[in-house]
Amino acid sequence: MKTTRIKLAAIAICFLALASCTKVDNNNHYNTNADPNARQHNEDVNNTKNESDNLNTDINSITKEVQAFSGKNSNVQAWTVCGIQSIDSSMHNGHKSLVVTFDGTTPCGSPARIRSGTVSIELIAGTHWLDANSQLKITHTNYKVTFVNLNNHYVTFNGTKYLTCLQAVDWVTYYFSGAASTQLRERSYDVTVTFENGSVDLWNSARLTHWSATNYNTFSVTVNGDTTINGKIIDSWGTTRFGTNFTTEMITPWISGTACGWLKPTQGKYTSVTDSFTVTATASVNQSGNAVSGCGAYGYKIDWDYANGTATGTAVIPYF
């Protein structure tokens, strides 16, 4: 059940207690004590975004090995995507279809994640996926991602999103060099996301993703918002685990991938406005809150603001 909204008086008391913790210390490092609600919302936004991106990459990897989806002659004996229990192919509503079932036990990636549930993939436009203008309908059924290093916090997706390929992949180049790229448009409306505290919330996305592969199995995505509201580039919107509305504006495109880990973005900045507070998150910073390049980032810098400045703060929190 959704938690009730936090009273402003309680928030002010919380900030009095945390004020000394969010200043720079003698070593020019920020303390990791952030406002708990701002920190939680940042975690939720990033977990849902990163897991959507990661799943898209897995879908590209799976479909390129299925002849009906890729046009490639293939006799796959073992799937290279981590944590898959089975993949069933069929026709659904006249469309080519795959149902991917995750095993719910295998830790994948770093930091480790365990996935369960099913994801169905339907090719609803085009002859093959990753041809220009081809489109997939992706339906999540209790698709649960558990973050082992985050006290087994989890997100569970139910609902449908759509991917449209805007730029065809040159598979000949990929087969000879391991390099490929494309642009994908993502749309989802009223996907329900269940968090570890039991709250069930609605999430929507409008994203434009540049997806690339190098060395055959090193993947990267650059994600930006793909709709404009009041002059702002919006990436996602819906309701939070606190029972409030939110809208997330992308300030700087988000970059993540397998080289550093999906949950450790190497670039990105967004501002998410809720009914109760605003949080701005900047990815890929050191402990002093300064931007760094490559895979050596400490974590995120987050800035929050309740009621137009009545309670504000800044902290750096680590990737997990």
C-alpha positions as CSV (number, residue, x, y, z in Angstrom):
1,M,0.0,0.0,0.0
2,K,1.4,3.4,-0.8
3,T,2.9,5.4,2.0
4,T,1.3,8.6,3.1
5,R,2.9,11.9,2.2
6,I,5.5,13.2,4.6
7,K,4.4,16.3,6.5
8,L,6.5,19.4,5.9
9,A,7.1,19.9,9.6
10,A,8.7,16.5,9.9
11,I,10.8,17.1,6.8
12,A,12.1,20.3,8.4
13,I,13.1,18.5,11.5
14,C,14.8,15.8,9.5
15,F,16.8,18.5,7.7
16,L,17.9,20.1,10.9
17,A,19.3,16.7,12.0
18,L,21.1,16.2,8.6
19,A,22.3,19.7,7.9
20,S,25.8,19.1,9.2
21,C,26.0,15.8,7.4
22,T,25.6,17.2,3.9
23,K,28.4,19.8,4.1
24,V,31.9,19.2,2.7
25,D,34.2,17.6,5.3
26,N,37.8,18.5,6.0
27,N,39.0,16.1,3.2
28,N,36.7,17.9,0.7
29,H,34.4,14.9,0.6
30,Y,30.6,15.0,0.9
31,N,29.0,12.8,3.5
32,T,26.8,10.1,2.1
33,N,23.9,11.0,4.4
34,A,21.3,12.3,2.0
35,D,17.7,13.1,2.6
36,P,16.1,9.6,2.7
37,N,13.2,10.4,0.4
38,A,15.4,12.2,-2.2
39,R,17.9,9.4,-2.1
40,Q,15.1,6.8,-2.4
41,H,13.5,8.5,-5.4
42,N,16.9,8.8,-7.1
43,E,17.4,5.1,-6.6
44,D,13.9,4.2,-7.9
45,V,14.3,6.4,-11.0
46,N,17.7,4.9,-11.8
47,N,16.8,1.3,-11.1
48,T,13.7,1.5,-13.4
49,K,15.6,3.3,-16.1
50,N,18.7,1.1,-16.0
51,E,16.7,-2.1,-15.9
52,S,14.6,-1.0,-18.9
53,D,17.8,-0.2,-20.9
54,N,19.5,-3.5,-19.8
55,L,16.4,-5.5,-20.9
56,N,16.4,-3.7,-24.3
57,T,20.0,-4.8,-24.8
58,D,19.1,-8.4,-23.8
59,I,16.2,-8.4,-26.3
60,N,18.6,-7.3,-29.0
61,S,21.0,-10.1,-28.1
62,I,18.2,-12.7,-28.0
63,T,16.4,-11.7,-31.2
64,K,19.6,-11.6,-33.3
65,E,20.0,-15.4,-32.6
66,V,16.4,-16.2,-33.7
67,Q,16.1,-16.6,-37.5
68,A,12.4,-15.5,-37.5
69,F,13.4,-12.2,-35.9
70,S,16.9,-11.6,-37.5
71,G,16.7,-13.4,-40.8
72,K,20.0,-15.0,-39.8
73,N,20.4,-18.8,-40.1
74,S,21.0,-19.9,-36.6
75,N,20.9,-23.0,-34.5
76,V,21.5,-21.7,-31.0
77,Q,22.1,-24.4,-28.4
78,A,22.8,-22.1,-25.4
79,W,21.7,-18.6,-24.7
80,T,24.4,-16.1,-23.8
81,V,22.1,-13.8,-21.8
82,C,22.5,-14.4,-18.1
83,G,19.7,-15.8,-16.0
84,I,17.5,-17.2,-18.7
85,Q,15.6,-20.4,-18.0
86,S,13.8,-20.9,-21.3
87,I,12.8,-19.2,-24.5
88,D,9.7,-20.3,-26.4
89,S,8.9,-19.2,-29.9
90,S,5.5,-19.1,-31.5
91,M,3.0,-16.9,-33.3
92,H,0.8,-14.6,-31.2
93,N,-2.1,-12.7,-32.8
94,G,-0.4,-13.4,-36.1
95,H,2.9,-11.9,-35.0
96,K,6.3,-13.6,-34.5
97,S,6.6,-14.0,-30.7
98,L,9.1,-15.1,-28.1
99,V,8.5,-15.7,-24.4
100,V,11.5,-15.4,-22.2
101,T,11.4,-16.9,-18.7
102,F,14.1,-16.0,-16.2
103,D,15.3,-18.5,-13.6
104,G,15.0,-16.4,-10.4
105,T,18.3,-17.8,-9.0
106,T,21.3,-16.8,-11.1
107,P,23.2,-13.6,-10.0
108,C,24.1,-11.6,-13.1
109,G,26.4,-8.6,-13.6
110,S,28.2,-6.4,-11.2
111,P,26.7,-5.4,-8.9
112,A,24.7,-8.7,-8.9
113,R,21.0,-8.8,-10.0
114,I,18.7,-11.8,-10.0
115,R,15.8,-11.8,-12.4
116,S,12.5,-13.8,-12.4
117,G,9.2,-13.7,-14.3
118,T,8.6,-13.6,-18.0
119,V,8.9,-11.1,-20.8
120,S,7.1,-11.7,-24.1
121,I,8.4,-10.1,-27.3
122,E,6.2,-9.6,-30.4
123,L,7.4,-8.3,-33.7
124,I,4.3,-6.2,-34.6
125,A,5.8,-4.2,-37.5
126,G,8.5,-5.1,-40.1
127,T,9.9,-8.4,-41.3
128,H,12.9,-8.6,-38.9
129,W,13.8,-6.7,-35.7
130,L,16.4,-4.0,-36.1
131,D,15.3,-3.3,-39.7
132,A,14.4,0.3,-40.1
133,N,10.9,1.1,-38.7
134,S,10.5,-2.4,-37.2
135,Q,8.6,-2.4,-33.9
136,L,8.4,-4.7,-30.9
137,K,5.7,-5.0,-28.3
138,I,7.3,-6.1,-25.0
139,T,5.0,-7.4,-22.2
140,H,6.4,-7.8,-18.7
141,T,4.6,-10.4,-16.5
142,N,6.0,-10.3,-12.9
143,Y,9.4,-9.4,-14.3
144,K,11.3,-9.0,-11.0
145,V,14.8,-7.6,-10.7
146,T,16.4,-8.1,-7.2
147,F,19.5,-6.1,-6.3
148,V,21.6,-8.4,-4.2
149,N,24.0,-5.7,-2.9
150,L,21.1,-3.4,-2.0
151,N,19.6,-5.5,0.8
152,N,17.7,-7.4,-1.9
153,H,15.6,-4.4,-2.8
154,Y,13.7,-5.1,-6.0
155,V,11.5,-3.7,-8.7
156,T,8.8,-5.8,-10.4
157,F,7.4,-4.7,-13.7
158,N,4.0,-5.5,-15.1
159,G,2.7,-4.0,-18.3
160,T,3.7,-3.2,-21.9
161,K,6.3,-1.0,-23.6
162,Y,7.0,-0.5,-27.3
163,L,10.4,-0.3,-29.1
164,T,10.7,1.2,-32.6
165,C,14.0,0.8,-34.6
166,L,14.7,4.1,-36.2
167,Q,18.1,3.1,-37.8
168,A,18.7,-0.3,-39.3
169,V,21.6,-2.3,-37.9
170,D,24.4,-3.2,-40.4
171,W,24.7,-6.9,-39.5
172,V,27.4,-7.6,-42.1
173,T,29.7,-5.1,-40.3
174,Y,28.7,-6.6,-36.9
175,Y,29.5,-10.2,-38.0
176,F,33.0,-9.2,-39.2
177,S,34.0,-6.6,-36.7
178,G,31.7,-6.9,-33.7
179,A,30.5,-3.3,-34.0
180,A,26.9,-2.2,-34.5
181,S,24.7,0.7,-33.6
182,T,21.1,1.8,-33.9
183,Q,18.5,4.2,-32.5
184,L,15.5,3.0,-30.6
185,R,12.4,4.9,-29.6
186,E,10.8,3.6,-26.4
187,R,7.2,4.2,-25.2
188,S,5.5,2.8,-22.2
189,Y,2.2,3.9,-20.6
190,D,1.0,2.9,-17.1
191,V,3.5,0.1,-16.5
192,T,3.1,-0.9,-12.9
193,V,6.3,-1.1,-10.8
194,T,6.2,-2.8,-7.4
195,F,8.9,-1.9,-4.9
196,E,10.3,-3.9,-2.0
197,N,8.1,-1.9,0.4
198,G,5.0,-3.2,-1.4
199,S,3.9,0.1,-3.0
200,V,2.6,-0.3,-6.6
201,D,3.1,2.7,-8.7
202,L,2.6,3.8,-12.3
203,W,5.5,4.6,-14.6
204,N,5.5,6.0,-18.1
205,S,8.5,6.6,-20.4
206,A,9.3,8.4,-23.6
207,R,12.9,7.8,-24.5
208,L,15.3,7.9,-27.4
209,T,18.2,5.5,-27.1
210,H,21.4,5.3,-29.1
211,W,22.5,1.6,-28.7
212,S,25.9,0.4,-29.7
213,A,28.0,-2.8,-29.6
214,T,31.7,-3.2,-29.8
215,N,33.8,-6.4,-29.6
216,Y,30.5,-8.4,-30.1
217,N,29.4,-8.3,-26.5
218,T,30.3,-4.9,-25.0
219,F,27.2,-2.7,-25.1
220,S,26.5,0.9,-24.4
221,V,23.4,3.1,-24.4
222,T,22.9,6.8,-24.5
223,V,19.4,7.7,-23.4
224,N,17.6,11.0,-23.7
225,G,14.0,12.1,-23.1
226,D,11.8,12.0,-26.2
227,T,8.9,14.2,-25.5
228,T,8.7,17.9,-24.6
229,I,6.4,19.4,-22.0
230,N,6.5,23.2,-21.3
231,G,9.8,23.4,-23.1
232,K,11.5,20.6,-21.1
233,I,12.8,17.3,-22.4
234,I,10.9,14.7,-20.4
235,D,12.1,11.1,-20.0
236,S,9.5,9.6,-17.6
237,W,6.5,10.5,-15.4
238,G,4.0,8.8,-13.1
239,T,3.7,8.2,-9.4
240,T,6.3,7.6,-6.7
241,R,6.5,5.1,-4.0
242,F,5.4,7.9,-1.7
243,G,2.0,8.3,-3.4
244,T,3.0,11.5,-5.2
245,N,3.2,12.5,-8.8
246,F,6.6,12.9,-10.5
247,T,8.0,14.2,-13.9
248,T,11.6,13.6,-14.8
249,E,13.4,16.0,-17.1
250,M,16.7,15.0,-18.8
251,I,19.3,17.7,-18.5
252,T,22.2,15.7,-19.9
253,P,21.7,12.3,-21.7
254,W,22.3,9.2,-19.6
255,I,25.2,6.9,-20.7
256,S,25.6,3.4,-19.2
257,G,26.6,-0.1,-20.4
258,T,28.4,-3.3,-19.7
259,A,32.0,-1.8,-19.6
260,C,31.4,-0.1,-16.2
261,G,28.2,-1.8,-15.2
262,W,24.6,-0.9,-16.1
263,L,24.0,0.5,-12.6
264,K,27.1,2.8,-12.8
265,P,26.3,5.4,-15.4
266,T,29.3,7.3,-16.8
267,Q,27.3,10.4,-17.7
268,G,23.8,11.9,-17.0
269,K,21.9,14.5,-15.2
270,Y,18.2,14.8,-14.5
271,T,15.8,16.8,-12.4
272,S,12.7,14.9,-11.1
273,V,9.9,17.1,-9.7
274,T,7.4,15.5,-7.3
275,D,4.5,16.9,-5.4
276,S,6.7,17.1,-2.2
277,F,10.2,17.8,-3.4
278,T,12.6,18.2,-6.3
279,V,15.7,16.2,-6.7
280,T,18.5,16.7,-9.2
281,A,20.9,13.9,-9.8
282,T,24.3,14.1,-11.5
283,A,25.9,10.8,-12.4
284,S,29.6,9.9,-12.5
285,V,31.2,12.1,-9.8
286,N,34.0,11.5,-7.2
287,Q,33.6,11.9,-3.5
288,S,34.0,15.6,-3.8
289,G,31.1,15.8,-6.2
290,N,33.2,16.6,-9.2
291,A,32.6,15.0,-12.6
292,V,34.9,12.1,-13.6
293,S,35.3,10.2,-16.8
294,G,35.6,6.5,-17.4
295,C,34.7,3.7,-14.9
296,G,36.3,5.3,-11.8
297,A,33.2,7.2,-10.6
298,Y,32.3,7.0,-6.9
299,G,28.6,7.7,-7.4
300,Y,25.9,10.4,-7.8
301,K,25.7,13.9,-6.5
302,I,22.1,14.7,-5.6
303,D,20.6,18.1,-4.7
304,W,17.1,18.3,-3.2
305,D,14.6,21.1,-2.4
306,Y,11.4,20.9,-0.4
307,A,8.8,23.6,-0.7
308,N,10.8,26.1,-2.8
309,G,13.8,26.3,-0.6
310,T,12.4,25.8,2.9
311,A,14.6,22.6,3.2
312,T,17.5,22.0,0.8
313,G,20.6,19.9,0.8
314,T,23.4,18.3,-1.3
315,A,25.1,15.0,-0.8
316,V,27.2,12.5,-2.8
317,I,26.0,8.9,-2.5
318,P,27.9,5.9,-3.8
319,Y,27.0,3.5,-6.6
320,F,26.3,0.1,-5.0
